Structures are given as structure tokens and as C-alpha cells.
Amino acid sequence: MTFDKYYVVLLKEGPNTSPINEDDLKVLRQGHLAHLTQLKEAGHMSLAGPVENHSGLAAVEGISVFPATAVDSLEAVKELVEADPAFKDGRLAAAYFTWHVPAGGTLN
């Protein structure tokens, strides 16, 4: 069996948990969404979006999926993800995974 490789990024709360006013939060969210849009339009990322966490485990706020055919390495994924304004502000952090799925698999 052959496999396709993806990098999966679980976004979670970052180390900066200080209060933020609504106007600054709005600007940060707009920057975050613009960054994700750029990654998608550039072909680096397949999917991204927020999640509703029903597990009661450590909060995961979002998931992003990068095909290994679209990025050079896990280090390249980290650079792309961490260029996000929400990372630069410390509001987001990430856990990185390499995911191997049967070749040709798709989301239906």
C-alpha cells in the first residue's frame, strides 16, 4: 500500500492570555483570516477552520491541513503557520503532526 503525506496543524491557545479589547481582537482576527486565505490561495494549505471541542481535553481551536506535495518540509509548514499575526502576538500556538493516508484518499 502506498500513502500520501499531509502535515496537520492543531491550533490552540497561545502563551499570551492577557485581556484584549474588542477592536484589537477584531484586527487580529482579520489578520489571522487574511493569512489563512493567503496560504490557501498560494496552494500551500488544503483546509483550515475552527473546531468545536467536545472532548473536554486541552482546547484545540482550529485545524489546518497542508499536503506534503505543496510544501517542502515540516519546517516550511511551521514557518508558514507561525507567520500568522495571531502567532506573532502569542495568542495562538500549534501542535504539528505528519499524517499518512492511503494514496488517493479524499474528503467526501
Secondary structure as UniProt FT lines:
FT   STRAND          3..13
FT   HELIX           22..41
FT   TURN            42..43
FT   STRAND          47..50
FT   STRAND          62..67
FT   TURN            68..70
FT   HELIX           74..81
FT   TURN            82..83
FT   HELIX           85..88
FT   TURN            89..90
FT   STRAND          92..102
FT   TURN            103..104
//
